[in-house]
Amino acid sequence: MQPLPLELQGLAERVVQALQQEAVKFAPSDATPQIALAAVQFTPVIDPGNQLPGYQGVWRNARNDRCGVMTINSDHSVYAEYDLFCPHPRDERWFVEMVTVWGRGGDLRSEPSLIPNV
């Protein structure tokens, strides 16, 4: 494991904030996870698109199961997801599998990943 370089800390914090905001919207208030940058374990990786260095981060739960990931590529594009596995708080037809965030630099987008609640 390796700490994230200082120049990527701000970007990673914005990604975590966006994940947390989505989790607050789509998880029950008594079960909303506390998504924290300090809990991510980063490993250097090679960006498959341009062969330049990037970082892969993993969140793990108390049982050491992977519950989220964050990828920061060399061009500062990002993708992150965090598992929620809960019923949709406002629409019983849906189950919220995870929340995702993606984008580049300051332009981040987010959404839940929904599956039918059968």
Secondary structure, DSSP 8 states (H G I E B T S, - for coil): -----HHHHHHHHHHHHHHHHHHHHHS-GGG-----GGG-EEEEEE-TTTS-EEEEEEEE-TTS-EEEEEEE-TTSEEEEEEEEEEE-SS-TTEEEEEEEEEEETTEEEEEEEEEE--
